[in-house]
Amino acid sequence: MMPARRPTALAVAAGTCVTIALTALLLWPAAGRGQLLYRDFVSVPEPSLTSRTLGLEGPAPRAVPLDLVIALLDPVVPSGIFQLLLLAATLLLAGVGVTVLLRRWGPVATVVGAALATWSPYAVERLLLGQPPTLLAVSTLPWIVVVAREAASRRRWLVLTVVAALPAALTPVGGLTAAAAALVAAVAFRRAPLRDLGVVAVLALLWCSPWLVAVVTGHADAGQSDGAQAFAVRAAGVHGVLDVLTGGGVWSEGATPASRLRWWPLVVGCLTLGLAMVGATGLRRHRRLAFTCLVAPPVVALVLATPLGLAVMAAAQSVPGVALMRDTHRWVGISAMTVAVLAPLGLRALVQRAGASHRGPRRGLGIAVALSAGVLGVSLAVLAVPDAAARLHAAYRPVTLPSSWQRVVAAVGERHALVLPWQPMRSVGWAGPEPFLDPLPLALRGPVTVGRDLIVVRDGRLLRVGGADPESSASWARGELDAAQLRRLGIEAVVEWLGTPGRLPVTHAGLVEVLRGDGFVVWRVRD
């Protein structure tokens, strides 16, 4: 029998309010004028629309179609505002999606589910990595399940599946994640025939087409063997294993909250995981699927972090496309979202058992128990990463670009530009202490040669990941410029960042200074 409409509405309202409140608590400093410049999450005023934006030149199309969408919408939705909306959507979509999925189980379930989906170790670490767009892939999973489970007609199901998948499809990994989720949901919740599965597969190809076209008509970089070790989950000892099983274990030390290095947040995570297992046990039709989504992703990530797993992944990196899967912490997000759905059901089951054993007036006691269960569930979410708000507040703060920014872009024009110092990340005083990916290629209208190879420190080793830097870049990294070499490479201008780590040339023979502003110097290569 379906529950009454009013309790269902109350459950949705409760979960939505908790989602909004926790999202605001975690991200409120990001609201403001300016651009967010944090690790991979960067934007510029007036982004350019070039073949590079389409993924047809430059690095492999890992930000397609995200950069294209930002550039097209910029006249209507400025890039800084779009960034803020995208950042907030990662948590809002997750929390409200779990709320809608759990609405039939009452407000306690939706409140706890919303808290676990919004304030999770996985979400915090992906945000601290500077990857809100890839986090969207996990945030859309509950919506894909809701559509498959509840859409009344085949046509409505297919249309809403595309709508639910579009936020994930802003990135290649997100598009593939949404495709896999849509196919699994079609089988599990609709028992779709092969014909419908074929239609879903075709639709998935369509929402992945922007980056697939870029790969076919542009280029695709094969990964390097070091990429397997660089981006494997951190799973050293029992502590590391528990960290991964409870939603943590990101490869970057800089994206690891300090609290996750202690034992008691992991104990809290294990309690939550135990509740999720209780919730999965109580399911009738989808018990196997629930346990698979709960356990398989972190276990596979842990296996691939072993010496044998790393060797297999390293050998597979030479296959184009496999590099998309090398960041195995991404897979943990499936388990994290499953915990957010199942743990409230487990908590509810335990509360019901406790209530069934009580002999006496139950109404007042039932309300008190329900409130206590809700507070307990929210506390489990927050205590798993107690320093989440402090870390995210420091990471996501809008900054104003120097006044010379637009003059630099205008001075370069459509010339082929070399950007120095030769490294992919920047760290300058006016943007705060956090490093960020060089945003100049997003603004310049002509071809751009910029450092792409990333240096990752793992277990005391320096691992170079990327393989996109040209051979001549070794001299640029040393701060050496040869005008004749630049002309052979078709480079017409050199842009230098001031005040950021890396070597800048001391001499500029064969170059003419065009612009010197606050934070930048632009040189033109003489003909």
Buried (B, 14 or more C-beta within 10 A) or exposed (E): EEEEEEEBEBBBBBBBBBBBBBBEBBBBBBBEEBBBBBBBBBBBBBBBBBEBBBBBBBBBBBBBBBBBBBBBBBEEBBBBBBBBEBBBBBBBBBBBBBBBBBBEBBBBBBBBBBBBBBBBBBBBBBBBBBBBBBBBBBBBBBBBBBBBBEBEEEEEBBBBBBEBBBBBBBBBBBBBBBBBBBBBBBBBBBEBEEEBBEBBBEBBEBBBBBBBBBBEEBBBBBBBBBBBBBBBBBBEEEBBBBBBBBBBBBBBEEBBBEBBEEEEBBBBBBBBBEBBBBBBBBBEEBEEBBBBBBBBBBBBBBEBBEEEBBEEBBEBBEEBBBBBBBBBBBBBBBBBBBBBBBBBBBBBBBBEEEEEEEEEEEEEEBEEBBEEBBEBBBEBBBBBBBEBBEBBBBBBBBBBBBEBBBBBBEBBEEBBBBBBBBBBBBBBEEBBEBBBBBBBBBBBBBBBBBBBBBEBEBEEEEBBBBBBBEEBBEBBBEBBBBBEBBBEBEBBBBBBBBEBEBBBBEEBEBBEEBBEBEBBBBBBBEE
